[in-house]
Amino acid sequence: MSLFFETGRAVALALVLAFACDLAQADALAGEWRFGTDDDGLVTASLHGTNKLITGGGALSYSPVLTIACRADGEPRWTEWLQLNDGVSASRKITVSVTVDGGGKFDESWSVGSRGRMLVRDGADGIKRLVPASRLSLSWRFGLLSGSGQADFELAGLEKAVEQIAGSCRTDPP
């Protein structure tokens, strides 16, 4: 009888370990992406930058956050945005220099979001260019005299994140 309980305990432990390994592997595939769904149908995946931005004379540092999103209601609309702690001094548009996988740098126009603390770019084309990438670097100027900022992201798991978001939006990935 004790052999039966010992065997059952060993099988249960093996199942728990196998399940934990599957979760660890799935988490490794997804990288450090954090997923969410808003009440208004916005499905998101967010990733903290690998660098720190320093503000307030070096008193506070934080990682910028890159978010990709799809709106599930109606025609799905893809968006990406960069969340900042410090606002930029532009009011409508800002030029962001983009480097994907260390290749050539190119400029894009991003909208300035609420209180200047968010840079936004609508459209599936921006997300599509990131899917095969492993690294993204963004840089911008805060204003004429205010300085500049840079955000670097390791995009491990991005393809899986985009597939998960597209599934929740009931659409094809870009």
C-alpha positions as CSV (number, residue, x, y, z in Angstrom):
1,M,0.0,0.0,0.0
2,S,2.8,2.4,0.8
3,L,4.4,1.6,-2.6
4,F,1.1,2.8,-4.2
5,F,1.2,6.1,-2.3
6,E,4.9,6.7,-3.0
7,T,4.3,6.0,-6.7
8,G,1.3,8.3,-6.8
9,R,3.4,11.1,-5.1
10,A,6.2,10.6,-7.6
11,V,3.8,10.8,-10.5
12,A,2.1,13.9,-9.1
13,L,5.5,15.6,-8.6
14,A,6.6,14.7,-12.1
15,L,3.3,16.3,-13.5
16,V,3.8,19.5,-11.5
17,L,7.4,19.8,-12.7
18,A,6.4,19.2,-16.3
19,F,3.7,21.8,-16.0
20,A,6.1,24.3,-14.5
21,C,8.7,23.7,-17.3
22,D,6.0,24.2,-19.9
23,L,5.1,27.5,-18.3
24,A,8.7,28.6,-18.1
25,Q,9.2,27.7,-21.7
26,A,6.1,29.7,-22.8
27,D,7.2,32.6,-20.7
28,A,10.6,32.5,-22.3
29,L,9.0,32.5,-25.7
30,A,6.9,35.6,-24.8
31,G,9.9,37.4,-23.4
32,E,9.0,40.1,-20.9
33,W,5.7,41.1,-22.6
34,R,2.8,42.0,-20.4
35,F,-0.7,41.5,-21.9
36,G,-3.9,43.4,-21.2
37,T,-7.4,44.1,-22.4
38,D,-9.3,47.3,-21.8
39,D,-13.0,47.6,-21.3
40,D,-13.2,49.4,-24.7
41,G,-11.8,46.5,-26.6
42,L,-8.2,47.5,-26.8
43,V,-5.8,44.5,-26.5
44,T,-2.2,45.3,-25.6
45,A,1.2,43.9,-25.1
46,S,3.8,46.0,-23.3
47,L,7.5,45.8,-22.9
48,H,9.9,47.8,-20.7
49,G,13.0,49.2,-22.3
50,T,16.4,47.8,-21.7
51,N,17.8,51.2,-20.9
52,K,16.9,53.8,-18.2
53,L,16.0,57.4,-18.9
54,I,17.3,59.7,-16.2
55,T,15.2,62.7,-15.2
56,G,15.3,65.5,-12.6
57,G,19.0,65.9,-12.5
58,G,19.6,62.2,-12.2
59,A,17.3,61.9,-9.2
60,L,14.8,59.5,-10.9
61,S,15.4,56.9,-13.5
62,Y,12.8,54.8,-15.3
63,S,12.5,52.5,-18.2
64,P,10.3,53.6,-21.1
65,V,7.5,51.2,-22.1
66,L,6.7,50.2,-25.6
67,T,3.1,49.0,-26.2
68,I,1.6,47.4,-29.3
69,A,-2.2,47.3,-29.5
70,C,-5.1,46.2,-31.6
71,R,-8.7,47.4,-31.1
72,A,-11.1,44.5,-31.3
73,D,-14.4,46.3,-32.0
74,G,-15.2,47.1,-35.6
75,E,-12.3,47.2,-38.0
76,P,-9.2,46.3,-36.0
77,R,-6.7,49.1,-35.8
78,W,-3.1,48.5,-34.8
79,T,-1.2,51.1,-32.8
80,E,2.2,51.3,-31.1
81,W,3.1,53.8,-28.4
82,L,6.0,54.7,-26.2
83,Q,5.2,55.7,-22.6
84,L,7.5,58.2,-20.9
85,N,7.6,59.7,-17.4
86,D,8.7,63.1,-18.6
87,G,6.7,64.9,-21.2
88,V,8.2,66.1,-24.5
89,S,7.8,69.8,-25.3
90,A,6.1,69.2,-28.7
91,S,2.4,69.6,-29.0
92,R,1.2,67.5,-32.0
93,K,4.0,65.6,-33.8
94,I,7.5,64.7,-33.1
95,T,10.2,63.1,-35.2
96,V,11.4,59.8,-33.9
97,S,14.6,58.1,-35.3
98,V,14.1,54.4,-35.6
99,T,16.8,51.7,-35.8
100,V,15.7,48.1,-36.2
101,D,18.3,45.4,-35.5
102,G,21.2,47.8,-35.7
103,G,20.4,48.6,-39.4
104,G,20.1,52.0,-40.9
105,K,18.4,54.8,-39.0
106,F,15.2,56.3,-40.4
107,D,12.8,59.0,-39.2
108,E,9.1,58.7,-38.6
109,S,6.5,61.1,-37.4
110,W,4.8,60.1,-34.2
111,S,1.9,61.9,-32.5
112,V,2.4,63.3,-29.0
113,G,-0.2,61.9,-26.6
114,S,-1.7,63.1,-23.3
115,R,0.5,65.7,-21.4
116,G,3.4,64.9,-23.8
117,R,4.2,61.7,-21.9
118,M,3.2,59.3,-24.7
119,L,4.5,59.1,-28.3
120,V,2.0,57.3,-30.6
121,R,2.1,55.8,-34.1
122,D,-1.0,54.3,-35.7
123,G,-0.9,51.6,-38.4
124,A,0.0,48.0,-38.9
125,D,3.1,48.8,-41.0
126,G,5.1,49.9,-37.9
127,I,4.3,46.7,-36.1
128,K,4.9,44.6,-39.2
129,R,8.5,45.9,-39.5
130,L,9.1,44.8,-35.9
131,V,7.8,41.2,-36.1
132,P,11.0,39.7,-37.6
133,A,13.3,42.0,-35.5
134,S,15.2,41.3,-32.3
135,R,16.1,44.8,-31.3
136,L,14.5,48.3,-31.6
137,S,16.1,51.6,-30.8
138,L,14.0,54.9,-30.7
139,S,15.5,58.3,-30.2
140,W,13.9,61.8,-30.1
141,R,14.4,65.4,-29.1
142,F,12.4,66.7,-26.1
143,G,12.5,70.2,-27.5
144,L,14.9,72.7,-29.0
145,L,16.8,73.2,-25.7
146,S,15.5,70.4,-23.5
147,G,17.6,67.5,-24.7
148,S,16.9,64.2,-26.2
149,G,15.8,60.7,-25.2
150,Q,16.5,57.2,-26.4
151,A,14.6,53.9,-25.7
152,D,16.1,50.5,-26.5
153,F,14.1,47.3,-26.5
154,E,15.0,43.6,-26.8
155,L,12.0,42.2,-28.8
156,A,12.2,38.6,-27.8
157,G,8.8,37.0,-28.1
158,L,7.3,39.8,-30.2
159,E,6.0,37.5,-32.9
160,K,4.1,35.4,-30.3
161,A,2.8,38.6,-28.7
162,V,1.5,39.9,-32.0
163,E,-0.1,36.6,-32.7
164,Q,-1.8,36.6,-29.3
165,I,-3.1,40.1,-29.8
166,A,-4.3,39.3,-33.3
167,G,-6.2,36.3,-32.0
168,S,-7.9,38.4,-29.3
169,C,-8.8,41.0,-32.0
170,R,-10.0,38.2,-34.3
171,T,-7.8,39.4,-37.2
172,D,-4.6,38.4,-39.0
173,P,-1.3,39.6,-37.6
174,P,0.3,42.5,-39.6
